[in-house]
């Protein structure tokens, strides 16, 4: 899975779990702060904000999101509390992780690699 895919996952779980409108993501592995406007898949991420995802409550406390954007990317994310597990179809990658405050911890199971991010943004008002 490419670094950009990890950033997209951090963005999406930051919105879903932390309830933030993510504007920047700090990538600890690269010591780099990235504006979400600078992400290569920003159009897909913008679609995630408004359309192309479906939600299903699987069992008490577990929620599953299916997301497909117009560019053809597709992922499934299951969330329980602050933990998540998912699968990206376009690169056949499995991932798991946790959101704790502004921190997103991600483990790419396919490549046995850990990633840490800090998300910044405002709380989403409902």
N, CA, C and O atoms as a Tinker XYZ file with bonds, in Angstrom:
   504  protein
     1  N      0.847000   -1.170000    0.000000    73     2
     2  CA     0.000000    0.000000    0.000000    64     1     3
     3  C      0.898000    1.240000    0.000000    63     2     4     5
     4  O      1.853000    1.310000    0.772000    81     3
     5  N      0.601000    2.201000   -0.847000    73     3     6
     6  CA     1.404000    3.411000   -0.951000    64     5     7
     7  C      1.160000    4.339000    0.236000    63     6     8     9
     8  O      0.138000    4.244000    0.915000    81     7
     9  N      2.118000    5.239000    0.476000    73     7    10
    10  CA     2.015000    6.202000    1.573000    64     9    11
    11  C      0.741000    7.033000    1.466000    63    10    12    13
    12  O      0.118000    7.347000    2.480000    81    11
    13  N      0.349000    7.392000    0.243000    73    11    14
    14  CA    -0.860000    8.185000    0.058000    64    13    15
    15  C     -2.096000    7.441000    0.528000    63    14    16    17
    16  O     -3.021000    8.054000    1.062000    81    15
    17  N     -2.126000    6.135000    0.341000    73    15    18
    18  CA    -3.262000    5.339000    0.809000    64    17    19
    19  C     -3.341000    5.370000    2.328000    63    18    20    21
    20  O     -4.432000    5.456000    2.892000    81    19
    21  N     -2.196000    5.300000    2.993000    73    19    22
    22  CA    -2.177000    5.385000    4.461000    64    21    23
    23  C     -2.710000    6.736000    4.924000    63    22    24    25
    24  O     -3.474000    6.812000    5.886000    81    23
    25  N     -2.305000    7.793000    4.241000    73    23    26
    26  CA    -2.794000    9.133000    4.583000    64    25    27
    27  C     -4.307000    9.226000    4.403000    63    26    28    29
    28  O     -4.997000    9.836000    5.219000    81    27
    29  N     -4.816000    8.624000    3.338000    73    27    30
    30  CA    -6.260000    8.641000    3.091000    64    29    31
    31  C     -7.011000    7.889000    4.185000    63    30    32    33
    32  O     -8.078000    8.321000    4.621000    81    31
    33  N     -6.458000    6.773000    4.625000    73    31    34
    34  CA    -7.077000    6.021000    5.714000    64    33    35
    35  C     -7.086000    6.875000    6.976000    63    34    36    37
    36  O     -8.101000    6.941000    7.670000    81    35
    37  N     -5.957000    7.535000    7.284000    73    35    38
    38  CA    -5.883000    8.400000    8.470000    64    37    39
    39  C     -6.936000    9.507000    8.379000    63    38    40    41
    40  O     -7.584000    9.833000    9.374000    81    39
    41  N     -7.102000   10.075000    7.202000    73    39    42
    42  CA    -8.104000   11.121000    6.986000    64    41    43
    43  C     -9.510000   10.583000    7.268000    63    42    44    45
    44  O    -10.281000   11.197000    8.006000    81    43
    45  N     -9.832000    9.439000    6.677000    73    43    46
    46  CA   -11.181000    8.885000    6.796000    64    45    47
    47  C    -11.501000    8.475000    8.231000    63    46    48    49
    48  O    -12.570000    8.813000    8.739000    81    47
    49  N    -10.593000    7.751000    8.895000    73    47    50
    50  CA   -10.890000    7.349000   10.278000    64    49    51
    51  C    -10.862000    8.559000   11.207000    63    50    52    53
    52  O    -11.549000    8.567000   12.228000    81    51
    53  N    -10.075000    9.582000   10.866000    73    51    54
    54  CA   -10.098000   10.821000   11.642000    64    53    55
    55  C    -11.472000   11.463000   11.603000    63    54    56    57
    56  O    -11.952000   11.982000   12.611000    81    55
    57  N    -12.102000   11.427000   10.443000    73    55    58
    58  CA   -13.465000   11.966000   10.318000    64    57    59
    59  C    -14.468000   11.085000   11.048000    63    58    60    61
    60  O    -15.308000   11.582000   11.798000    81    59
    61  N    -14.378000    9.776000   10.828000    73    59    62
    62  CA   -15.383000    8.867000   11.385000    64    61    63
    63  C    -15.250000    8.669000   12.895000    63    62    64    65
    64  O    -16.257000    8.672000   13.602000    81    63
    65  N    -14.039000    8.498000   13.397000    73    63    66
    66  CA   -13.848000    8.181000   14.812000    64    65    67
    67  C    -13.620000    9.433000   15.654000    63    66    68    69
    68  O    -14.277000    9.618000   16.679000    81    67
    69  N    -12.696000   10.294000   15.231000    73    67    70
    70  CA   -12.396000   11.494000   16.013000    64    69    71
    71  C    -13.442000   12.584000   15.789000    63    70    72    73
    72  O    -13.534000   13.524000   16.579000    81    71
    73  N    -14.226000   12.468000   14.724000    73    71    74
    74  CA   -15.253000   13.459000   14.449000    64    73    75
    75  C    -14.673000   14.801000   14.053000    63    74    76    77
    76  O    -15.213000   15.849000   14.407000    81    75
    77  N    -13.563000   14.768000   13.311000    73    75    78
    78  CA   -12.892000   16.005000   12.906000    64    77    79
    79  C    -13.000000   16.241000   11.411000    63    78    80    81
    80  O    -13.015000   15.305000   10.611000    81    79
    81  N    -13.074000   17.505000   11.059000    73    79    82
    82  CA   -12.941000   17.925000    9.673000    64    81    83
    83  C    -11.438000   18.110000    9.468000    63    82    84    85
    84  O    -10.904000   19.188000    9.728000    81    83
    85  N    -10.766000   17.079000    9.011000    73    83    86
    86  CA    -9.306000   17.040000    8.959000    64    85    87
    87  C     -8.771000   18.012000    7.909000    63    86    88    89
    88  O     -9.168000   17.964000    6.744000    81    87
    89  N     -7.862000   18.894000    8.335000    73    87    90
    90  CA    -7.255000   19.856000    7.413000    64    89    91
    91  C     -5.785000   19.547000    7.158000    63    90    92    93
    92  O     -5.277000   19.806000    6.067000    81    91
    93  N     -5.096000   18.992000    8.165000    73    91    94
    94  CA    -3.699000   18.582000    7.984000    64    93    95
    95  C     -3.455000   17.249000    8.676000    63    94    96    97
    96  O     -4.117000   16.897000    9.652000    81    95
    97  N     -2.488000   16.523000    8.139000    73    95    98
    98  CA    -2.064000   15.243000    8.721000    64    97    99
    99  C     -0.551000   15.294000    8.864000    63    98   100   101
   100  O      0.161000   15.577000    7.901000    81    99
   101  N     -0.063000   15.019000   10.072000    73    99   102
   102  CA     1.382000   14.955000   10.283000    64   101   103
   103  C      1.808000   13.499000   10.207000    63   102   104   105
   104  O      1.310000   12.665000   10.963000    81   103
   105  N      2.729000   13.185000    9.298000    73   103   106
   106  CA     3.237000   11.833000    9.090000    64   105   107
   107  C      4.560000   11.708000    9.847000    63   106   108   109
   108  O      5.576000   12.257000    9.422000    81   107
   109  N      4.544000   10.982000   10.968000    73   107   110
   110  CA     5.746000   10.846000   11.793000    64   109   111
   111  C      6.863000   10.105000   11.080000    63   110   112   113
   112  O      8.035000   10.386000   11.331000    81   111
   113  N      6.538000    9.166000   10.199000    73   111   114
   114  CA     7.587000    8.390000    9.522000    64   113   115
   115  C      8.395000    9.250000    8.556000    63   114   116   117
   116  O      9.558000    8.956000    8.279000    81   115
   117  N      7.774000   10.317000    8.043000    73   115   118
   118  CA     8.464000   11.213000    7.113000    64   117   119
   119  C      8.740000   12.592000    7.717000    63   118   120   121
   120  O      9.286000   13.470000    7.049000    81   119
   121  N      8.352000   12.778000    9.004000    73   119   122
   122  CA     8.491000   14.084000    9.673000    64   121   123
   123  C      7.950000   15.194000    8.776000    63   122   124   125
   124  O      8.631000   16.179000    8.494000    81   123
   125  N      6.713000   15.006000    8.340000    73   123   126
   126  CA     6.137000   15.902000    7.347000    64   125   127
   127  C      4.675000   16.183000    7.657000    63   126   128   129
   128  O      3.894000   15.262000    7.896000    81   127
   129  N      4.310000   17.465000    7.652000    73   127   130
   130  CA     2.906000   17.844000    7.801000    64   129   131
   131  C      2.328000   18.078000    6.410000    63   130   132   133
   132  O      2.897000   18.820000    5.610000    81   131
   133  N      1.187000   17.436000    6.125000    73   131   134
   134  CA     0.597000   17.466000    4.801000    64   133   135
   135  C     -0.802000   18.064000    4.891000    63   134   136   137
   136  O     -1.625000   17.628000    5.696000    81   135
   137  N     -1.058000   19.057000    4.064000    73   135   138
   138  CA    -2.403000   19.612000    3.959000    64   137   139
   139  C     -3.259000   18.619000    3.189000    63   138   140   141
   140  O     -2.796000   18.029000    2.213000    81   139
   141  N     -4.489000   18.430000    3.612000    73   139   142
   142  CA    -5.358000   17.499000    2.887000    64   141   143
   143  C     -5.614000   17.988000    1.470000    63   142   144   145
   144  O     -5.931000   17.187000    0.591000    81   143
   145  N     -5.484000   19.294000    1.232000    73   143   146
   146  CA    -5.625000   19.822000   -0.126000    64   145   147
   147  C     -4.459000   19.383000   -1.013000    63   146   148   149
   148  O     -4.573000   19.409000   -2.239000    81   147
   149  N     -3.343000   18.980000   -0.409000    73   147   150
   150  CA    -2.177000   18.557000   -1.171000    64   149   151
   151  C     -2.123000   17.068000   -1.449000    63   150   152   153
   152  O     -1.201000   16.598000   -2.115000    81   151
   153  N     -3.093000   16.317000   -0.952000    73   151   154
   154  CA    -3.096000   14.875000   -1.183000    64   153   155
   155  C     -3.463000   14.564000   -2.624000    63   154   156   157
   156  O     -4.346000   15.207000   -3.193000    81   155
   157  N     -2.784000   13.571000   -3.227000    73   155   158
   158  CA    -3.082000   13.225000   -4.620000    64   157   159
   159  C     -4.533000   12.793000   -4.829000    63   158   160   161
   160  O     -5.086000   12.993000   -5.911000    81   159
   161  N     -5.148000   12.207000   -3.815000    73   159   162
   162  CA    -6.518000   11.702000   -3.940000    64   161   163
   163  C     -7.538000   12.650000   -3.325000    63   162   164   165
   164  O     -8.593000   12.214000   -2.865000    81   163
   165  N     -7.229000   13.948000   -3.316000    73   163   166
   166  CA    -8.117000   14.897000   -2.630000    64   165   167
   167  C     -9.527000   14.896000   -3.202000    63   166   168   169
   168  O    -10.484000   15.124000   -2.461000    81   167
   169  N     -9.684000   14.646000   -4.501000    73   167   170
   170  CA   -11.028000   14.611000   -5.073000    64   169   171
   171  C    -11.815000   13.423000   -4.516000    63   170   172   173
   172  O    -13.003000   13.550000   -4.218000    81   171
   173  N    -11.159000   12.276000   -4.377000    73   171   174
   174  CA   -11.831000   11.111000   -3.783000    64   173   175
   175  C    -12.189000   11.396000   -2.333000    63   174   176   177
   176  O    -13.267000   11.024000   -1.869000    81   175
   177  N    -11.293000   12.052000   -1.625000    73   175   178
   178  CA   -11.559000   12.373000   -0.217000    64   177   179
   179  C    -12.716000   13.361000   -0.115000    63   178   180   181
   180  O    -13.540000   13.255000    0.794000    81   179
   181  N    -12.786000   14.302000   -1.018000    73   179   182
   182  CA   -13.896000   15.258000   -1.016000    64   181   183
   183  C    -15.205000   14.509000   -1.264000    63   182   184   185
   184  O    -16.227000   14.835000   -0.660000    81   183
   185  N    -15.181000   13.508000   -2.148000    73   183   186
   186  CA   -16.373000   12.693000   -2.379000    64   185   187
   187  C    -16.770000   11.954000   -1.116000    63   186   188   189
   188  O    -17.957000   11.800000   -0.831000    81   187
   189  N    -15.776000   11.492000   -0.351000    73   187   190
   190  CA   -16.079000   10.796000    0.896000    64   189   191
   191  C    -16.847000   11.709000    1.838000    63   190   192   193
   192  O    -17.727000   11.252000    2.568000    81   191
   193  N    -16.522000   12.993000    1.828000    73   191   194
   194  CA   -17.194000   13.938000    2.708000    64   193   195
   195  C    -18.689000   14.024000    2.441000    63   194   196   197
   196  O    -19.463000   14.272000    3.365000    81   195
   197  N    -19.107000   13.827000    1.213000    73   195   198
   198  CA   -20.485000   14.122000    0.849000    64   197   199
   199  C    -21.279000   12.975000    0.244000    63   198   200   201
   200  O    -22.507000   12.969000    0.328000    81   199
   201  N    -20.606000   12.007000   -0.362000    73   199   202
   202  CA   -21.345000   10.967000   -1.071000    64   201   203
   203  C    -20.500000    9.703000   -1.193000    63   202   204   205
   204  O    -19.372000    9.652000   -0.701000    81   203
   205  N    -21.045000    8.698000   -1.843000    73   203   206
   206  CA   -20.333000    7.464000   -2.206000    64   205   207
   207  C    -19.892000    6.599000   -1.035000    63   206   208   209
   208  O    -18.938000    5.835000   -1.178000    81   207
   209  N    -20.530000    6.685000    0.088000    73   207   210
   210  CA   -20.239000    5.748000    1.166000    64   209   211
   211  C    -21.549000    5.257000    1.739000    63   210   212   213
   212  O    -22.550000    5.973000    1.751000    81   211
   213  N    -21.525000    4.036000    2.208000    73   211   214
   214  CA   -22.715000    3.478000    2.829000    64   213   215
   215  C    -22.345000    2.996000    4.220000    63   214   216   217
   216  O    -21.197000    2.644000    4.489000    81   215
   217  N    -23.319000    2.988000    5.082000    73   215   218
   218  CA   -23.116000    2.700000    6.489000    64   217   219
   219  C    -24.020000    1.549000    6.898000    63   218   220   221
   220  O    -25.170000    1.465000    6.468000    81   219
   221  N    -23.491000    0.665000    7.731000    73   219   222
   222  CA   -24.269000   -0.472000    8.193000    64   221   223
   223  C    -23.860000   -0.796000    9.618000    63   222   224   225
   224  O    -22.672000   -0.949000    9.900000    81   223
   225  N    -24.820000   -0.902000   10.514000    73   223   226
   226  CA   -24.527000   -1.345000   11.878000    64   225   227
   227  C    -24.520000   -2.867000   11.856000    63   226   228   229
   228  O    -25.556000   -3.495000   11.641000    81   227
   229  N    -23.347000   -3.458000   12.078000    73   227   230
   230  CA   -23.190000   -4.907000   11.966000    64   229   231
   231  C    -23.728000   -5.610000   13.199000    63   230   232   233
   232  O    -24.477000   -6.581000   13.090000    81   231
   233  N    -23.348000   -5.124000   14.366000    73   231   234
   234  CA   -23.819000   -5.659000   15.642000    64   233   235
   235  C    -23.672000   -4.549000   16.665000    63   234   236   237
   236  O    -23.101000   -3.505000   16.351000    81   235
   237  N    -24.168000   -4.740000   17.876000    73   235   238
   238  CA   -24.076000   -3.656000   18.864000    64   237   239
   239  C    -22.637000   -3.153000   19.024000    63   238   240   241
   240  O    -21.732000   -3.914000   19.367000    81   239
   241  N    -22.450000   -1.869000   18.771000    73   239   242
   242  CA   -21.142000   -1.250000   18.954000    64   241   243
   243  C    -20.187000   -1.376000   17.789000    63   242   244   245
   244  O    -19.097000   -0.805000   17.838000    81   243
   245  N    -20.553000   -2.110000   16.730000    73   243   246
   246  CA   -19.680000   -2.267000   15.564000    64   245   247
   247  C    -20.390000   -1.663000   14.345000    63   246   248   249
   248  O    -21.536000   -1.998000   14.045000    81   247
   249  N    -19.686000   -0.774000   13.659000    73   247   250
   250  CA   -20.238000   -0.099000   12.496000    64   249   251
   251  C    -19.333000   -0.328000   11.298000    63   250   252   253
   252  O    -18.111000   -0.256000   11.424000    81   251
   253  N    -19.913000   -0.602000   10.144000    73   251   254
   254  CA   -19.120000   -0.841000    8.950000    64   253   255
   255  C    -19.459000    0.205000    7.894000    63   254   256   257
   256  O    -20.624000    0.526000    7.660000    81   255
   257  N    -18.414000    0.725000    7.266000    73   255   258
   258  CA   -18.559000    1.715000    6.210000    64   257   259
   259  C    -17.968000    1.139000    4.932000    63   258   260   261
   260  O    -16.869000    0.585000    4.941000    81   259
   261  N    -18.695000    1.272000    3.849000    73   259   262
   262  CA   -18.220000    0.876000    2.524000    64   261   263
   263  C    -18.071000    2.159000    1.726000    63   262   264   265
   264  O    -19.009000    2.951000    1.643000    81   263
   265  N    -16.915000    2.369000    1.146000    73   263   266
   266  CA   -16.646000    3.618000    0.433000    64   265   267
   267  C    -16.066000    3.322000   -0.941000    63   266   268   269
   268  O    -15.106000    2.563000   -1.070000    81   267
   269  N    -16.651000    3.921000   -1.958000    73   267   270
   270  CA   -16.137000    3.822000   -3.323000    64   269   271
   271  C    -16.213000    5.209000   -3.944000    63   270   272   273
   272  O    -17.268000    5.843000   -3.935000    81   271
   273  N    -15.087000    5.680000   -4.484000    73   271   274
   274  CA   -15.109000    6.999000   -5.128000    64   273   275
   275  C    -15.139000    6.825000   -6.639000    63   274   276   277
   276  O    -14.939000    5.724000   -7.152000    81   275
   277  N    -15.390000    7.917000   -7.346000    73   275   278
   278  CA   -15.516000    7.865000   -8.808000    64   277   279
   279  C    -14.236000    7.419000   -9.502000    63   278   280   281
   280  O    -14.288000    6.926000  -10.629000    81   279
   281  N    -13.075000    7.585000   -8.841000    73   279   282
   282  CA   -11.805000    7.169000   -9.445000    64   281   283
   283  C    -11.615000    5.654000   -9.360000    63   282   284   285
   284  O    -10.647000    5.120000   -9.901000    81   283
   285  N    -12.537000    4.960000   -8.681000    73   283   286
   286  CA   -12.482000    3.508000   -8.631000    64   285   287
   287  C    -11.909000    2.922000   -7.355000    63   286   288   289
   288  O    -11.898000    1.701000   -7.196000    81   287
   289  N    -11.431000    3.761000   -6.436000    73   287   290
   290  CA   -10.922000    3.246000   -5.175000    64   289   291
   291  C    -12.089000    2.724000   -4.353000    63   290   292   293
   292  O    -13.179000    3.297000   -4.364000    81   291
   293  N    -11.850000    1.634000   -3.644000    73   291   294
   294  CA   -12.897000    1.057000   -2.824000    64   293   295
   295  C    -12.303000    0.507000   -1.537000    63   294   296   297
   296  O    -11.277000   -0.173000   -1.553000    81   295
   297  N    -12.964000    0.812000   -0.417000    73   295   298
   298  CA   -12.505000    0.273000    0.860000    64   297   299
   299  C    -13.682000    0.009000    1.779000    63   298   300   301
   300  O    -14.744000    0.620000    1.665000    81   299
   301  N    -13.458000   -0.918000    2.690000    73   299   302
   302  CA   -14.413000   -1.242000    3.728000    64   301   303
   303  C    -13.714000   -1.014000    5.062000    63   302   304   305
   304  O    -12.582000   -1.457000    5.258000    81   303
   305  N    -14.384000   -0.326000    5.974000    73   303   306
   306  CA   -13.830000   -0.073000    7.300000    64   305   307
   307  C    -14.876000   -0.465000    8.333000    63   306   308   309
   308  O    -16.021000   -0.018000    8.268000    81   307
   309  N    -14.475000   -1.311000    9.297000    73   307   310
   310  CA   -15.332000   -1.654000   10.431000    64   309   311
   311  C    -14.763000   -0.948000   11.660000    63   310   312   313
   312  O    -13.555000   -0.970000   11.897000    81   311
   313  N    -15.647000   -0.322000   12.435000    73   311   314
   314  CA   -15.222000    0.469000   13.591000    64   313   315
   315  C    -15.930000   -0.021000   14.840000    63   314   316   317
   316  O    -17.142000   -0.232000   14.849000    81   315
   317  N    -15.149000   -0.195000   15.890000    73   315   318
   318  CA   -15.696000   -0.501000   17.211000    64   317   319
   319  C    -14.979000    0.412000   18.192000    63   318   320   321
   320  O    -13.785000    0.254000   18.448000    81   319
   321  N    -15.720000    1.365000   18.737000    73   319   322
   322  CA   -15.107000    2.335000   19.647000    64   321   323
   323  C    -14.084000    3.165000   18.899000    63   322   324   325
   324  O    -14.417000    3.848000   17.930000    81   323
   325  N    -12.832000    3.106000   19.350000    73   323   326
   326  CA   -11.780000    3.880000   18.683000    64   325   327
   327  C    -10.848000    3.006000   17.844000    63   326   328   329
   328  O     -9.804000    3.473000   17.391000    81   327
   329  N    -11.219000    1.742000   17.636000    73   327   330
   330  CA   -10.400000    0.854000   16.819000    64   329   331
   331  C    -11.082000    0.599000   15.470000    63   330   332   333
   332  O    -12.303000    0.697000   15.342000    81   331
   333  N    -10.266000    0.272000   14.478000    73   331   334
   334  CA   -10.815000    0.031000   13.145000    64   333   335
   335  C    -10.026000   -1.083000   12.469000    63   334   336   337
   336  O     -8.870000   -1.349000   12.799000    81   335
   337  N    -10.681000   -1.716000   11.526000    73   335   338
   338  CA   -10.066000   -2.735000   10.684000    64   337   339
   339  C    -10.659000   -2.551000    9.292000    63   338   340   341
   340  O    -11.841000   -2.241000    9.147000    81   339
   341  N     -9.832000   -2.745000    8.272000    73   339   342
   342  CA   -10.358000   -2.503000    6.941000    64   341   343
   343  C     -9.600000   -3.203000    5.840000    63   342   344   345
   344  O     -8.609000   -3.899000    6.059000    81   343
   345  N    -10.114000   -2.985000    4.645000    73   343   346
   346  CA    -9.567000   -3.613000    3.454000    64   345   347
   347  C     -9.710000   -2.643000    2.288000    63   346   348   349
   348  O    -10.781000   -2.076000    2.070000    81   347
   349  N     -8.612000   -2.455000    1.532000    73   347   350
   350  CA    -8.643000   -1.646000    0.305000    64   349   351
   351  C     -8.579000   -2.596000   -0.878000    63   350   352   353
   352  O     -7.603000   -3.330000   -1.038000    81   351
   353  N     -9.608000   -2.585000   -1.699000    73   351   354
   354  CA    -9.703000   -3.526000   -2.816000    64   353   355
   355  C     -8.685000   -3.261000   -3.922000    63   354   356   357
   356  O     -8.117000   -4.207000   -4.467000    81   355
   357  N     -8.442000   -1.996000   -4.265000    73   355   358
   358  CA    -7.581000   -1.699000   -5.411000    64   357   359
   359  C     -6.149000   -2.170000   -5.213000    63   358   360   361
   360  O     -5.455000   -2.452000   -6.191000    81   359
   361  N     -5.687000   -2.261000   -3.958000    73   359   362
   362  CA    -4.321000   -2.743000   -3.717000    64   361   363
   363  C     -4.313000   -4.010000   -2.860000    63   362   364   365
   364  O     -3.255000   -4.437000   -2.397000    81   363
   365  N     -5.484000   -4.612000   -2.647000    73   363   366
   366  CA    -5.627000   -5.851000   -1.879000    64   365   367
   367  C     -4.875000   -5.794000   -0.555000    63   366   368   369
   368  O     -4.110000   -6.701000   -0.227000    81   367
   369  N     -5.096000   -4.724000    0.202000    73   367   370
   370  CA    -4.390000   -4.539000    1.471000    64   369   371
   371  C     -5.350000   -4.517000    2.647000    63   370   372   373
   372  O     -6.415000   -3.903000    2.594000    81   371
   373  N     -4.947000   -5.203000    3.712000    73   371   374
   374  CA    -5.677000   -5.200000    4.974000    64   373   375
   375  C     -4.962000   -4.267000    5.944000    63   374   376   377
   376  O     -3.734000   -4.174000    5.933000    81   375
   377  N     -5.733000   -3.578000    6.782000    73   375   378
   378  CA    -5.140000   -2.693000    7.773000    64   377   379
   379  C     -5.984000   -2.704000    9.042000    63   378   380   381
   380  O     -7.185000   -2.973000    9.013000    81   379
   381  N     -5.325000   -2.405000   10.154000    73   379   382
   382  CA    -5.994000   -2.264000   11.440000    64   381   383
   383  C     -5.397000   -1.043000   12.132000    63   382   384   385
   384  O     -4.320000   -0.575000   11.763000    81   383
   385  N     -6.090000   -0.540000   13.120000    73   383   386
   386  CA    -5.535000    0.600000   13.826000    64   385   387
   387  C     -6.424000    1.120000   14.922000    63   386   388   389
   388  O     -7.442000    0.522000   15.272000    81   387
   389  N     -6.004000    2.269000   15.464000    73   387   390
   390  CA    -6.688000    2.888000   16.574000    64   389   391
   391  C     -6.552000    4.396000   16.456000    63   390   392   393
   392  O     -5.529000    4.908000   16.003000    81   391
   393  N     -7.591000    5.096000   16.867000    73   391   394
   394  CA    -7.556000    6.553000   16.950000    64   393   395
   395  C     -7.620000    6.906000   18.428000    63   394   396   397
   396  O     -8.514000    6.464000   19.148000    81   395
   397  N     -6.653000    7.714000   18.869000    73   395   398
   398  CA    -6.608000    8.130000   20.268000    64   397   399
   399  C     -6.382000    9.636000   20.291000    63   398   400   401
   400  O     -5.266000   10.110000   20.080000    81   399
   401  N     -7.456000   10.383000   20.550000    73   399   402
   402  CA    -7.370000   11.836000   20.491000    64   401   403
   403  C     -7.099000   12.282000   19.066000    63   402   404   405
   404  O     -7.885000   12.003000   18.161000    81   403
   405  N     -5.978000   12.980000   18.866000    73   403   406
   406  CA    -5.583000   13.448000   17.529000    64   405   407
   407  C     -4.620000   12.480000   16.844000    63   406   408   409
   408  O     -4.144000   12.763000   15.745000    81   407
   409  N     -4.329000   11.354000   17.472000    73   407   410
   410  CA    -3.363000   10.399000   16.917000    64   409   411
   411  C     -4.062000    9.227000   16.242000    63   410   412   413
   412  O     -5.050000    8.689000   16.741000    81   411
   413  N     -3.514000    8.851000   15.087000    73   411   414
   414  CA    -4.007000    7.685000   14.355000    64   413   415
   415  C     -2.850000    6.703000   14.247000    63   414   416   417
   416  O     -1.799000    7.026000   13.692000    81   415
   417  N     -3.049000    5.506000   14.780000    73   415   418
   418  CA    -2.059000    4.434000   14.701000    64   417   419
   419  C     -2.579000    3.425000   13.686000    63   418   420   421
   420  O     -3.706000    2.944000   13.798000    81   419
   421  N     -1.755000    3.108000   12.701000    73   419   422
   422  CA    -2.171000    2.254000   11.593000    64   421   423
   423  C     -1.146000    1.143000   11.387000    63   422   424   425
   424  O      0.059000    1.394000   11.371000    81   423
   425  N     -1.635000   -0.083000   11.230000    73   423   426
   426  CA    -0.772000   -1.211000   10.894000    64   425   427
   427  C     -1.241000   -1.778000    9.565000    63   426   428   429
   428  O     -2.378000   -2.233000    9.441000    81   427
   429  N     -0.360000   -1.750000    8.574000    73   427   430
   430  CA    -0.617000   -2.309000    7.252000    64   429   431
   431  C     -0.249000   -3.788000    7.325000    63   430   432   433
   432  O      0.930000   -4.140000    7.287000    81   431
   433  N     -1.256000   -4.650000    7.429000    73   431   434
   434  CA    -1.005000   -6.082000    7.602000    64   433   435
   435  C     -0.343000   -6.702000    6.376000    63   434   436   437
   436  O      0.474000   -7.613000    6.514000    81   435
   437  N     -0.672000   -6.237000    5.212000    73   435   438
   438  CA    -0.130000   -6.800000    3.989000    64   437   439
   439  C      1.379000   -6.620000    3.914000    63   438   440   441
   440  O      2.091000   -7.510000    3.449000    81   439
   441  N      1.872000   -5.461000    4.373000    73   439   442
   442  CA     3.302000   -5.160000    4.314000    64   441   443
   443  C      3.979000   -5.181000    5.687000    63   442   444   445
   444  O      5.147000   -4.811000    5.803000    81   443
   445  N      3.259000   -5.609000    6.721000    73   443   446
   446  CA     3.784000   -5.675000    8.094000    64   445   447
   447  C      4.500000   -4.387000    8.488000    63   446   448   449
   448  O      5.657000   -4.413000    8.907000    81   447
   449  N      3.803000   -3.266000    8.349000    73   447   450
   450  CA     4.409000   -1.963000    8.625000    64   449   451
   451  C      3.487000   -1.119000    9.507000    63   450   452   453
   452  O      2.267000   -1.128000    9.343000    81   451
   453  N      4.101000   -0.388000   10.452000    73   451   454
   454  CA     3.379000    0.508000   11.361000    64   453   455
   455  C      3.507000    1.951000   10.885000    63   454   456   457
   456  O      4.540000    2.347000   10.345000    81   455
   457  N      2.448000    2.734000   11.091000    73   455   458
   458  CA     2.453000    4.146000   10.738000    64   457   459
   459  C      1.735000    4.931000   11.817000    63   458   460   461
   460  O      0.728000    4.480000   12.363000    81   459
   461  N      2.262000    6.117000   12.124000    73   459   462
   462  CA     1.654000    7.001000   13.115000    64   461   463
   463  C      1.404000    8.359000   12.490000    63   462   464   465
   464  O      2.253000    8.905000   11.784000    81   463
   465  N      0.228000    8.893000   12.761000    73   463   466
   466  CA    -0.164000   10.196000   12.220000    64   465   467
   467  C     -0.797000   11.044000   13.313000    63   466   468   469
   468  O     -1.333000   10.515000   14.287000    81   467
   469  N     -0.734000   12.353000   13.149000    73   467   470
   470  CA    -1.476000   13.291000   13.984000    64   469   471
   471  C     -2.383000   14.078000   13.052000    63   470   472   473
   472  O     -1.924000   14.646000   12.061000    81   471
   473  N     -3.660000   14.108000   13.370000    73   471   474
   474  CA    -4.618000   14.833000   12.541000    64   473   475
   475  C     -4.961000   16.159000   13.209000    63   474   476   477
   476  O     -5.045000   16.248000   14.434000    81   475
   477  N     -5.157000   17.179000   12.394000    73   475   478
   478  CA    -5.569000   18.488000   12.892000    64   477   479
   479  C     -6.798000   18.937000   12.126000    63   478   480   481
   480  O     -6.921000   18.710000   10.923000    81   479
   481  N     -7.696000   19.574000   12.843000    73   479   482
   482  CA    -8.911000   20.083000   12.215000    64   481   483
   483  C     -9.925000   20.431000   13.269000    63   482   484   485
   484  O     -9.663000   20.307000   14.465000    81   483
   485  N    -11.067000   20.859000   12.834000    73   483   486
   486  CA   -12.159000   21.240000   13.734000    64   485   487
   487  C    -13.140000   20.100000   13.906000    63   486   488   489
   488  O    -13.270000   19.231000   13.044000    81   487
   489  N    -13.832000   20.122000   15.046000    73   487   490
   490  CA   -14.871000   19.128000   15.276000    64   489   491
   491  C    -15.985000   19.324000   14.267000    63   490   492   493
   492  O    -16.332000   20.455000   13.926000    81   491
   493  N    -16.543000   18.224000   13.790000    73   491   494
   494  CA   -17.641000   18.274000   12.829000    64   493   495
   495  C    -18.929000   18.523000   13.604000    63   494   496   497
   496  O    -19.237000   17.798000   14.550000    81   495
   497  N    -19.674000   19.535000   13.210000    73   495   498
   498  CA   -20.948000   19.800000   13.875000    64   497   499
   499  C    -22.043000   19.024000   13.158000    63   498   500   501
   500  O    -22.070000   18.972000   11.928000    81   499
   501  N    -22.928000   18.434000   13.912000    73   499   502
   502  CA   -24.015000   17.617000   13.332000    64   501   503
   503  C    -25.314000   18.337000   13.445000    63   502   504
   504  O    -26.346000   17.819000   13.017000    81   503
